[in-house]
């Protein structure tokens, strides 16, 4: 039982530390927590924004919104 709890805990921990990129363009840094990319398309443009901030203890408002 302890092994299962440790394995599940490790999986949750690793998933919490992963990042994924949805844009192939070079991201430009806007501020310490935000990066963005603008990609032209045939109908205009696509804006990709990547916002991330490390929180050891999540804020209550962020948990309620999520």
URGI-V424499 format. One record per residue. RES is the residue in three letters. SS is DSSP state (2 for helix, 1 for strand, 0 for the rest). Layout:
res:RES ss:SS
res:RES ss:SS
This chain:
res:UNK ss:0
res:UNK ss:2
res:UNK ss:2
res:UNK ss:2
res:UNK ss:2
res:UNK ss:2
res:UNK ss:2
res:UNK ss:2
res:UNK ss:2
res:UNK ss:2
res:UNK ss:2
res:UNK ss:2
res:UNK ss:2
res:UNK ss:2
res:UNK ss:2
res:UNK ss:2
res:UNK ss:0
res:UNK ss:0
res:UNK ss:0
res:UNK ss:0
res:UNK ss:0
res:UNK ss:0
res:UNK ss:0
res:UNK ss:0
res:UNK ss:0
res:UNK ss:0
res:UNK ss:0
res:UNK ss:1
res:UNK ss:1
res:UNK ss:0
res:UNK ss:0
res:UNK ss:0
res:UNK ss:0
res:UNK ss:1
res:UNK ss:1
res:UNK ss:1
res:UNK ss:1
res:UNK ss:1
res:UNK ss:1
res:UNK ss:1
res:UNK ss:1
res:UNK ss:0
res:UNK ss:0
res:UNK ss:1
res:UNK ss:1
res:UNK ss:1
res:UNK ss:1
res:UNK ss:1
res:UNK ss:1
res:UNK ss:1
res:UNK ss:1
res:UNK ss:0
res:UNK ss:0
res:UNK ss:0
res:UNK ss:0
res:UNK ss:0
res:UNK ss:0
res:UNK ss:0
res:UNK ss:0
res:UNK ss:2
res:UNK ss:2
res:UNK ss:2
res:UNK ss:2
res:UNK ss:2
res:UNK ss:2
res:UNK ss:0
